[in-house]
Amino acid sequence: MIELAMEFFLGNLCIEIGLWSIKEKQFKKADALFDTGAHTTHIDTGTLKRLGYNLNEAEKSYISTVGSSKLQINNIVMDNIKIGSLELGAALVNFSELSNVSASVILGMNIIKEFNVVLDFENEIITLKPNFDIKLTTPPERFNKHDSRFGVWTINKKHEGKLLNENEDYNI
């Protein structure tokens, strides 16, 4: 179980995490916005460059946000991310300039969904209980974004215990 101090920047819930620096071979501290509305973890381009990641061969994908659709985004595999004392191993991250965001990282659902989360606003503590085997981490060279725990997240729609498919009509 991980307990972290909650911090609020401009109304956003933030926590401190560690990002693996290829250049320095150690974790570097970063403020991360805890964002359940973000599908995939997103890191500032400048931050990734300072950590030594080669962004020239990044994969391209597309995202939709409120008010826009099919925005091109870049993604890479980050070697390791650390939350509290827990190392997660390799994780898929998107990247772009985050000049209008109060943190250099947006921690998205591809990571958040792997924890049972308790937000204790009275004591300003966030508790994360991993719901995976913490002894098993994937090194970057074996990472596959389609079958990794911290890769592409598929959203399954359920209603009354039945898995719904995108083409079905349903009222929730």
N, C-alpha and C positions, 0 to 999 in steps of 0.2 A: 504494500500500500504506500502511495506517495502522497505527502501533504505539502502543498505549496502555498505561499502567500499570494493572495489576490492583490492586484494593483489595478487601478482604474486610470486610464488616460483618455481624456475627452469622452467619457462615458463608455469606453470600451474596456472589457475585462481582459487583462493581460497577465501572463505568467512569464517567469524566466526559464529558458531552456538552454541547452548546449548544442551547438552545431559543429560538426567535425571539420577541422581545418586540414586540408590536404597539405597545404604549405607548411604549417607548423606542427603537424602530427599530434594535435591535441584538440579538445573541445574549447570553443570560444563561446562566451555568454552572449545571449541575444534575448531581447524582449519579444514575446510572441503574443499576438492578439488571439484570443481563444474564440474561434468563430464557427459555430455550428451551422452557419449558412454557407460556408465555403466547402465545396465538394472535395477539393484537393489542397494540401498545404502549399502555400505560396511564399516565396522568399525574394527579397529585393535583389536585383541584378548586381548592384555594387557590392552587396554583402557576399554573394557567391564568388565574385571575382576576387575580393580580398581574402577569401578562404582558399583560393587556388583552384577553383573548378573551371574546367574548359567549357565554355558556353557556346563555342563555335559549331559544335556538332549536335546541338540540342534538337530533340524531336519537336515537331510542330503539332499542335492540336487546336481545338476550338472550344470556347466556352460561351455560355450565354449568361448575362447578368440582367438585373432589372433595368429595363429601358434599352437594352441592346441585345443583339444576337449574333452568333458566329464571330466572336472576336478571336483573332489568332493569338495563341499563347505558346510559350516555349516550355518544355519540361525536360528535366534530367533526373538521374538517380543520385541522391545525396548519400554519401558513404555511411553516415551514422548521425542519429539525433539522440540527444540525452534529455530525459525529463526527470528532474530530481536526480536520484542516483541510478536510474534505470536506463540502460542503453537499448535503443530500439533496433539498431542495425540499419540496413539500407532502406531508403524510403523514396518514393516518387514525389517530386516537388515541381510545381510550376514556378516560373520566374518572370518578372518584369520590373520596371522602375516603380517603387512604392513611395514616391515623394509625397503623396497626399495621405499617407497612412501613418499613424503614430508609432508603429513598430516596424522592425525590419523583417518580421515573419508573421504570416497569418496561418495559424495552426488550424488545419481543416479536418473535415470528417474522415478522410482516409486514415488519420491517426486517432482522432478523438473517439471514433466508434469502437476502438479496441479496449476501451476502459469503461468501467462503471464509474460515473462521475457524481460527486456530491458537492454542491456549491453552498458553502456555509457563509452567507453574507454577514451575519451577526459578528462572526469572528474573523472574517475576511480570509478564509482558508478554502482552498479547493482540494478535494481528496480524489485521487485517481487510483482505482483498483484495477490492475490489468486482468482482462478476461482471455488471456493467452498464456502459453508457456514462456515465461521470461528467460528461460535458459536457451531458447532457440532463437537466434538472430540470423538474418541472411546477410552474407557479405555482398558488397556491390557487384562483384563479378558473377554471382549466381542469381542476381535479382531478376525477376520476370514481372513486369508491371501488371500482367493479367492474372497471375496466381499468387502474388505475394500479399501478405496481410496488410502492408502499407503501400499497396499499389493502387490500381484503378478501382474505385468503389462502385459497385453496381447497386443501384437502389431498387429494392424489391417492394412492390406495392401489395399490401395485405389488407383484406377486409373480412372480418368475421372468420379468421383462420384460413381463408382461401387466398392463394397467391393470384393476383390479378395481372392480366397482361395489358400492355399499352393500348390495344385496340378495343378492349372491353368498355362498355358503358357501365358506370357505377356511380352511386351517390354515397358520399361519406359525410 
